[in-house]
């Protein structure tokens, strides 16, 4: 099995090395193609007006001056063109990618691009907390991901589906299980704009989130991580709301 590893935290991120080791536990044919710089929050963007710069770091390891989407395209359509990968692993992200994070995440976007290109793809993210902010428990993802990935591949990942896997902020032996989850929803009142002043007294702003406890829905990715379980969420690329589409078809068919 040939595996492509990418991420959004950049070519030097510790989580990328963790993902490469996860891939190495599954195959001896592992390629790493990741952004030259941190691309967190770029979502599924790609470079259309700027050239892509490719740098070989070592054998089967490359840095691309671009987004995670660019990296996957560069790998599949250029570097690995003759023998495309059988699996794309994106991560391990520094921080969870759950609930609304999914729409912003470059990590999830890397897996989305792999899925668009017809390759089974899995996004992997390791959550952290106040104690582990500077040193997330990547060993938790490393310990549990290989067997989880084998089970997902044995079950089969349908075309058009991205598997989004999140590991709780716990040590490997503190994991309480694995949960099949749906994409949760946070209390959006937690989001705010934080205004500050620089050294010249000019205003600047940060998008910030209040750290407040709120109720999480049973069965959601949010609840799973709260309970110490690994969250596995199948995400569908086709975002069409079929019930509403049917109603609109009837509406527009009216004379």
C-alpha positions in Angstrom: 0.0 0.0 0.0 1.3 3.4 -1.0 0.5 6.2 1.5 0.6 10.0 1.0 1.0 12.0 4.2 0.2 15.7 4.3 -0.9 18.3 6.8 -1.7 22.0 7.3 0.8 22.8 10.2 3.8 22.7 7.8 6.7 20.5 6.9 8.5 20.9 10.2 5.4 20.2 12.5 5.8 17.4 15.1 2.4 16.2 14.2 3.5 15.5 10.6 6.3 13.3 11.9 3.7 11.5 14.1 1.5 11.0 11.0 4.5 9.6 9.0 5.2 7.1 11.8 1.5 6.1 11.8 1.8 5.5 8.0 5.0 3.6 8.5 3.2 1.2 10.8 0.9 0.4 7.9 3.3 0.4 4.9 6.9 0.8 3.9 5.9 3.0 0.9 5.2 6.4 2.6 5.5 9.8 0.9 5.3 13.1 2.7 4.2 16.2 0.8 3.4 19.1 3.1 3.2 22.9 3.1 6.5 24.8 3.5 4.8 27.1 6.1 1.9 26.8 8.5 -1.4 26.8 6.6 -3.8 26.4 9.5 -7.3 27.7 8.8 -6.9 28.0 5.0 -9.7 25.5 4.5 -9.9 24.0 1.0 -8.2 26.9 -0.8 -5.7 26.3 -3.7 -3.2 28.5 -5.4 -4.3 29.8 -8.8 -2.5 33.1 -9.1 0.9 32.1 -7.6 3.3 29.4 -8.8 3.9 26.4 -6.6 7.5 26.0 -5.4 8.6 22.5 -4.7 11.5 21.6 -2.4 12.8 18.1 -1.7 13.7 17.7 2.0 14.8 14.1 1.8 13.9 10.9 0.0 10.1 10.8 -0.5 9.7 14.0 1.6 8.8 17.3 -0.1 7.7 20.8 0.9 5.4 22.8 -1.2 5.0 26.6 -1.0 1.2 26.3 -1.0 -1.8 25.0 0.8 -2.7 21.5 1.8 -4.9 21.2 -1.3 -1.9 22.2 -3.4 0.2 19.6 -1.7 -2.2 16.7 -2.5 -2.6 17.8 -6.1 1.2 18.2 -6.5 1.8 14.7 -5.0 -1.0 12.9 -7.0 -0.7 14.7 -10.3 3.1 15.1 -10.4 5.4 13.4 -7.9 3.4 10.2 -7.7 1.8 10.4 -11.1 2.9 7.0 -12.3 1.8 5.2 -9.2 -0.8 7.2 -7.2 -1.3 6.7 -3.5 -3.8 4.1 -2.2 -4.4 6.2 0.9 -4.1 9.8 2.0 -3.5 10.6 5.7 -3.8 14.3 6.6 -2.4 15.4 10.0 -1.8 14.8 12.8 -3.1 18.3 13.4 -2.1 20.2 16.4 -5.6 20.7 17.9 -9.0 19.2 17.3 -11.0 19.6 14.1 -14.6 19.1 15.1 -17.9 20.9 14.8 -17.5 24.1 12.8 -13.7 23.6 12.6 -14.3 21.2 9.7 -15.2 24.0 7.3 -12.0 26.0 8.2 -9.5 23.2 8.6 -6.7 22.8 6.2 -6.1 19.3 7.6 -9.6 18.2 6.7 -9.2 19.9 3.3 -6.1 17.8 2.6 -8.3 14.7 3.0 -11.1 16.3 1.0 -8.8 16.8 -1.9 -7.6 13.2 -1.7 -11.3 12.1 -1.8 -12.0 14.3 -4.7 -9.1 12.6 -6.6 -10.7 9.2 -5.8 -8.3 8.1 -3.0 -9.6 6.9 0.4 -8.6 9.7 2.8 -8.5 10.2 6.5 -8.0 13.4 8.5 -6.3 12.9 11.9 -6.3 15.5 14.7 -5.0 15.5 18.3 -6.8 17.8 20.7 -5.0 19.6 23.5 -5.9 21.6 26.6 -4.3 24.1 28.9 -1.7 21.6 30.2 -0.8 20.2 26.8 -1.0 23.3 24.6 2.7 23.4 24.1 3.1 19.6 23.9 0.0 17.9 22.6 -0.3 14.1 23.3 0.6 13.0 19.7 1.6 9.7 21.2 -2.1 9.1 21.8 -2.8 9.4 18.0 0.3 7.4 17.2 -0.8 4.6 19.6 -4.4 4.2 18.5 -4.4 5.4 14.8 -2.8 2.4 13.0 -5.3 -0.2 14.3 -8.2 2.3 13.7 -7.1 3.0 10.2 -6.8 -0.8 9.4 -10.4 -1.2 10.7 -11.7 1.6 8.6 -9.9 0.3 5.4 -11.2 -3.2 6.1 -14.7 -1.8 6.4 -14.3 0.3 3.3 -14.4 4.0 2.8 -17.1 4.8 0.2 -16.4 7.2 -2.6 -17.2 10.8 -1.7 -16.7 10.2 2.0 -13.9 11.8 4.1 -13.2 10.2 7.5 -12.5 12.8 10.1 -10.8 11.3 13.2 -10.1 13.2 16.4 -8.2 12.0 19.4 -9.0 13.3 22.9 -6.6 15.3 25.1 -5.6 12.2 27.1 -2.8 9.8 27.3 -3.0 6.5 25.3 -4.2 4.4 28.3 -6.8 7.0 29.3 -8.8 6.6 26.0 -12.3 5.2 26.9 -13.2 3.9 23.4 -14.0 4.9 19.9 -17.3 6.6 18.9 -18.9 7.0 15.4 -20.1 10.6 15.6 -21.9 13.3 13.8 -20.5 16.8 13.3 -21.4 18.8 16.4 -22.3 22.5 16.8 -20.8 24.9 19.3 -22.5 27.8 21.0 -21.5 30.6 18.6 -21.9 33.2 21.4 -18.5 32.0 22.5 -16.9 33.7 19.4 -15.9 37.3 19.7 -13.6 40.0 18.3 -10.9 41.0 20.7 -9.6 44.6 20.2 -6.1 45.6 21.1 -3.6 48.4 20.5 -0.1 48.1 19.1 3.0 50.0 20.2 2.0 53.0 18.2 -1.5 52.9 19.6 -3.0 51.7 16.4 -5.9 49.2 16.7 -5.7 45.6 15.7 -8.0 42.6 16.2 -8.1 38.9 17.0 -10.9 36.4 16.4 -11.2 34.8 19.9 -13.3 32.3 21.7 -14.4 32.3 25.3 -13.5 29.2 27.2 -16.8 28.4 28.7 -18.5 25.0 29.3 -21.6 24.4 27.2 -23.8 21.4 26.6 -22.7 19.1 23.8 -25.2 16.9 21.9 -25.1 13.1 22.6 -23.5 11.3 19.6 -21.6 14.4 18.5 -17.8 14.7 18.0 -17.8 17.3 20.8 -19.4 14.9 23.3 -17.0 12.0 22.3 -13.9 14.0 23.1 -15.5 15.3 26.3 -15.9 11.6 27.3 -12.4 10.6 26.3 -13.4 8.7 23.2 -11.8 8.9 19.8 -14.3 10.5 17.4 -14.7 9.1 13.9 -17.0 11.2 11.7 -17.8 10.3 8.1 -18.1 13.6 6.2 -20.0 13.7 2.8 -18.6 15.8 0.1 -22.0 16.2 -1.6 -23.5 18.9 0.6 -26.9 18.9 -1.2 -29.9 19.0 1.1 -32.0 16.4 -0.7 -35.3 16.9 1.2 -35.2 20.6 0.5 -34.1 20.0 -3.1 -37.2 17.8 -3.6 -39.5 20.5 -2.1 -37.9 23.2 -4.3 -38.4 20.9 -7.4 -42.1 20.8 -6.6 -42.2 24.5 -5.9 -40.5 25.4 -9.2 -42.6 22.9 -11.1 -45.8 24.8 -10.2 -47.4 26.8 -13.0 
